[in-house]
């Protein structure tokens, strides 16, 4: 089931974080009945990854140590939605078993994929209904609830995760104050910190995309508000980049994010914008979110 726009944001966000660790597929289809996995991940060979690359992603990096399905939800999933996620998992397990049989290989239980359901919260009734182990599992933080071992499934209650650097990247996918807190922590990371600039840029692009949307739902408005400070932080830092080329690249990125393309006409405008004084250029970029393409072109 499509859960726009959070669904698309979550997919792109996880793809950005996991690409360096292995192969990421968005909306992967599984048979026999066609279903789409939100995010399918296969880790790269351990020998090709630096330990720092994995550790930089904290708890998310730990989830991605084995092949897995990642199913992020904006609202707590219903029982039916959890079961649908598990059906996708079982379909992938069947694929693994068929491939092993064709290759005449032995497939261990630990080689099968794992399902991680990322929920903003989980009620006690939902956890008990699926027989999760309510007692915290060794080496796993509060908020990660495992079903029976053979089911290879866990529910992650994002709002229950401890507020630490290890859980930051998952808490960004939370809701309400959980997400706002995580965004504030992300902004406070020192410049040059792994993933900081990439994620701020992704959030800024989503903020601009949501601004262009009409008839935003309440949840879309909440996501827009939660990303606002990240957008402002990214824009301010990019404006402060010391080189002309860096500033030009920033202007190009803003126009491309705003208008979904950077054609020759807009490229010509960039050249003119870069001839403005820093004060004039900054004011124009502040006004950009409220300008249509035609209005921008008319200014020049």
C-alpha positions as CSV (number, residue, x, y, z in Angstrom):
1,X,0.0,0.0,0.0
2,X,1.4,3.4,-1.0
3,X,1.9,5.8,1.9
4,X,2.8,9.1,0.3
5,X,4.7,11.3,0.8
6,X,6.4,9.7,3.9
7,X,6.7,6.4,2.0
8,X,8.7,7.9,-0.8
9,X,10.8,10.0,1.6
10,X,11.6,7.0,3.8
11,X,12.6,4.9,0.8
12,X,15.0,7.5,-0.6
13,X,16.3,8.2,2.9
14,X,17.1,4.5,3.5
15,X,18.6,4.2,0.1
16,X,20.9,7.1,0.7
17,X,22.1,5.6,4.0
18,X,22.5,2.0,2.8
19,X,24.0,2.3,-0.7
20,X,27.5,2.3,0.7
21,X,26.9,-0.9,2.6
22,X,25.5,-3.0,-0.3
23,X,22.8,-3.4,-2.9
24,X,19.6,-1.5,-2.4
25,X,16.4,-2.0,-4.3
26,X,13.3,0.2,-3.9
27,X,9.8,-1.3,-4.4
28,X,11.2,-4.7,-5.3
29,X,8.4,-7.1,-6.5
30,X,8.0,-10.6,-5.2
31,X,6.0,-13.5,-6.5
32,X,3.8,-15.5,-6.7
33,X,1.3,-12.8,-6.0
34,X,2.9,-9.5,-7.0
35,X,3.8,-7.5,-3.9
36,X,6.3,-4.7,-3.5
37,X,9.0,-4.6,-0.8
38,X,9.5,-1.0,0.3
39,X,13.3,-1.4,0.6
40,X,15.2,-4.6,-0.1
41,X,18.8,-4.7,1.0
42,X,21.7,-7.1,0.4
43,X,25.0,-6.3,2.2
44,X,28.2,-6.1,0.3
45,X,31.0,-8.5,1.0
46,X,32.5,-7.7,4.5
47,X,36.0,-7.5,3.0
48,X,34.9,-4.5,0.8
49,X,33.5,-2.4,3.7
50,X,35.4,-0.5,6.3
51,X,34.1,-0.9,9.9
52,X,33.7,2.8,10.1
53,X,31.2,2.8,7.2
54,X,28.9,0.4,9.1
55,X,29.4,2.0,12.5
56,X,28.6,5.4,11.1
57,X,25.0,4.2,10.5
58,X,24.6,3.0,14.1
59,X,21.6,0.8,14.8
60,X,20.5,0.9,11.1
61,X,23.9,-0.5,10.1
62,X,23.3,-3.4,12.5
63,X,20.0,-4.1,10.9
64,X,21.7,-4.2,7.6
65,X,24.3,-6.8,8.4
66,X,22.2,-9.5,6.7
67,X,19.9,-9.5,3.7
68,X,16.7,-7.8,4.8
69,X,13.4,-6.2,4.0
70,X,12.8,-2.7,5.5
71,X,9.2,-1.6,5.8
72,X,8.9,1.9,7.2
73,X,5.4,3.2,8.3
74,X,4.3,6.7,9.0
75,X,1.5,5.4,11.3
76,X,1.6,2.2,13.4
77,X,0.8,-0.7,11.1
78,X,-2.4,-2.6,11.5
79,X,-2.3,-6.3,12.0
80,X,-3.2,-6.9,8.3
81,X,-0.3,-4.7,7.3
82,X,2.2,-6.6,9.5
83,X,1.0,-9.9,8.1
84,X,1.4,-8.5,4.5
85,X,5.0,-7.6,5.3
86,X,5.6,-11.1,6.7
87,X,4.1,-12.6,3.5
88,X,6.7,-10.6,1.5
89,X,9.4,-12.0,3.8
90,X,8.2,-15.6,3.3
91,X,8.2,-15.1,-0.4
92,X,11.8,-13.9,-0.3
93,X,12.7,-16.9,1.9
94,X,11.2,-19.2,-0.7
95,X,13.3,-17.5,-3.4
96,X,16.4,-18.0,-1.4
97,X,15.6,-21.7,-0.8
98,X,14.8,-22.3,-4.5
99,X,18.1,-20.7,-5.6
100,X,20.1,-22.7,-3.1
101,X,18.4,-25.9,-4.3
102,X,19.2,-25.0,-7.9
103,X,22.8,-24.4,-7.0
104,X,22.9,-27.5,-4.8
105,X,24.0,-25.4,-1.9
106,X,23.1,-25.8,1.8
107,X,21.1,-22.9,3.1
108,X,21.4,-22.2,6.8
109,X,18.6,-20.5,8.7
110,X,20.8,-17.5,9.5
111,X,21.3,-17.0,5.7
112,X,17.7,-16.2,5.2
113,X,16.6,-12.6,5.0
114,X,15.2,-10.7,8.0
115,X,12.2,-8.4,8.1
116,X,12.4,-5.1,10.0
117,X,9.1,-3.2,10.4
118,X,9.9,0.4,11.3
119,X,6.9,1.9,13.1
120,X,6.7,5.3,14.8
121,X,5.2,3.5,17.8
122,X,3.9,0.0,18.8
123,X,1.1,-0.6,21.3
124,X,1.4,-3.3,23.9
125,X,-1.7,-5.0,22.4
126,X,0.0,-5.2,19.0
127,X,3.2,-6.5,20.4
128,X,1.4,-9.2,22.4
129,X,-0.8,-10.0,19.5
130,X,2.3,-11.1,17.5
131,X,3.9,-12.8,20.4
132,X,7.0,-10.5,20.5
133,X,9.6,-11.0,23.2
134,X,8.8,-8.0,25.4
135,X,11.9,-8.6,27.4
136,X,14.8,-6.7,25.8
137,X,17.0,-9.0,23.8
138,X,20.7,-8.9,24.7
139,X,22.8,-6.5,22.6
140,X,19.6,-4.8,21.3
141,X,18.2,-1.5,22.6
142,X,14.8,-0.8,24.0
143,X,12.2,-0.5,21.2
144,X,13.4,-3.5,19.1
145,X,10.9,-6.3,19.5
146,X,11.5,-9.7,18.0
147,X,8.9,-12.3,17.0
148,X,9.7,-16.0,17.4
149,X,13.2,-16.7,16.0
150,X,12.0,-18.8,13.0
151,X,9.8,-15.9,11.9
152,X,12.9,-13.7,11.3
153,X,10.8,-10.6,12.0
154,X,11.1,-7.7,14.4
155,X,9.0,-4.6,15.1
156,X,11.0,-1.4,15.8
157,X,9.1,1.1,17.9
158,X,11.0,4.2,16.9
159,X,9.6,6.4,19.7
160,X,11.0,3.9,22.3
161,X,14.5,3.9,21.0
162,X,17.0,5.5,23.4
163,X,18.1,9.0,22.3
164,X,21.6,8.3,21.3
165,X,23.8,8.7,18.3
166,X,23.4,5.0,17.5
167,X,19.7,5.4,17.0
168,X,19.7,8.8,15.2
169,X,19.3,7.6,11.7
170,X,16.2,5.5,12.6
171,X,14.7,8.2,14.7
172,X,14.6,10.5,11.7
173,X,11.9,8.2,10.4
174,X,9.8,8.7,13.5
175,X,6.8,11.0,13.9
176,X,6.1,14.2,15.7
177,X,8.5,15.2,18.5
178,X,10.6,12.0,17.9
179,X,11.4,13.2,14.3
180,X,11.8,16.8,15.3
181,X,14.3,15.8,18.0
182,X,16.3,13.7,15.5
183,X,16.4,16.5,12.9
184,X,17.7,18.9,15.6
185,X,20.5,16.4,16.5
186,X,21.4,15.9,12.9
187,X,21.7,19.7,12.4
188,X,24.1,19.9,15.4
189,X,26.5,17.3,14.0
190,X,29.8,18.9,13.1
191,X,30.4,19.8,9.5
192,X,32.2,16.9,7.7
193,X,30.5,14.3,9.9
194,X,29.8,11.2,7.7
195,X,26.3,11.4,6.1
196,X,25.4,14.8,7.6
197,X,25.6,16.8,4.4
198,X,24.0,14.1,2.2
199,X,21.0,13.7,4.5
200,X,20.5,17.5,5.0
201,X,20.5,17.9,1.2
202,X,18.0,15.0,0.8
203,X,15.7,16.6,3.5
204,X,16.1,20.0,1.8
205,X,15.0,18.6,-1.6
206,X,12.0,16.9,0.1
207,X,11.1,20.2,1.8
208,X,11.1,22.0,-1.5
209,X,9.1,19.2,-3.2
210,X,6.4,19.4,-0.5
211,X,6.3,23.1,-0.8
212,X,5.3,22.7,-4.4
213,X,2.5,20.3,-3.6
214,X,-1.1,21.4,-3.5
215,X,-3.7,20.3,-1.0
216,X,-1.3,18.8,1.5
217,X,-2.7,16.3,3.9
218,X,-2.2,16.9,7.7
219,X,0.6,14.3,7.7
220,X,2.3,16.0,4.7
221,X,2.1,19.3,6.5
222,X,3.7,17.7,9.6
223,X,6.5,16.3,7.5
224,X,7.0,19.7,5.8
225,X,7.3,21.4,9.2
226,X,9.7,18.7,10.6
227,X,12.0,19.2,7.6
228,X,11.9,23.0,7.7
229,X,14.8,23.5,10.0
230,X,16.9,21.0,8.1
231,X,16.2,22.9,4.9
232,X,17.1,26.2,6.4
233,X,20.3,24.7,7.9
234,X,21.3,23.2,4.6
235,X,20.6,26.5,2.7
236,X,22.5,28.6,5.1
237,X,25.6,26.3,5.1
238,X,25.6,26.1,1.3
239,X,25.3,29.9,1.0
240,X,28.3,30.2,3.3
241,X,30.5,28.0,1.2
242,X,33.5,30.1,0.3
243,X,34.1,29.4,-3.4
244,X,32.2,30.8,-6.4
245,X,31.8,27.3,-7.8
246,X,30.3,26.1,-4.6
247,X,27.8,28.9,-4.5
248,X,26.9,28.4,-8.2
249,X,26.4,24.7,-7.5
250,X,24.1,25.5,-4.6
251,X,22.0,27.8,-6.8
252,X,21.8,25.1,-9.5
253,X,20.7,22.5,-6.9
254,X,18.0,24.9,-5.5
255,X,16.6,25.6,-9.0
256,X,16.7,21.9,-9.9
257,X,14.9,20.9,-6.7
258,X,12.4,23.7,-7.2
259,X,11.6,23.1,-10.9
260,X,12.5,19.3,-11.1
261,X,14.9,20.1,-14.0
262,X,17.8,22.5,-14.9
263,X,17.3,23.2,-18.6
264,X,19.3,25.7,-20.7
265,X,17.0,28.5,-19.9
266,X,17.4,28.0,-16.1
267,X,21.2,27.5,-16.5
268,X,21.4,30.9,-18.2
269,X,19.5,32.4,-15.2
270,X,22.1,30.9,-12.9
271,X,24.8,32.8,-14.6
272,X,22.9,36.1,-14.2
273,X,22.1,35.3,-10.5
274,X,25.8,34.8,-9.8
275,X,26.5,38.3,-11.0
276,X,24.3,39.7,-8.2
277,X,25.7,41.0,-5.0
278,X,25.7,38.5,-2.1
279,X,22.9,40.4,-0.4
280,X,20.7,40.4,-3.6
281,X,21.5,36.8,-4.3
282,X,20.6,35.7,-0.8
283,X,17.3,37.6,-0.9
284,X,16.4,36.0,-4.2
285,X,17.1,32.5,-2.9
286,X,15.0,33.3,0.2
287,X,12.1,34.2,-2.1
288,X,12.6,31.3,-4.4
289,X,10.1,28.9,-2.7
290,X,7.3,31.4,-3.5
291,X,8.2,32.1,-7.1
292,X,6.9,30.2,-10.2
293,X,9.2,29.5,-13.1
294,X,7.6,32.3,-15.1
295,X,8.0,34.8,-12.3
296,X,11.7,34.0,-11.9
297,X,12.4,34.4,-15.6
298,X,10.5,37.7,-15.6
299,X,12.9,39.1,-13.0
300,X,15.8,38.7,-15.5
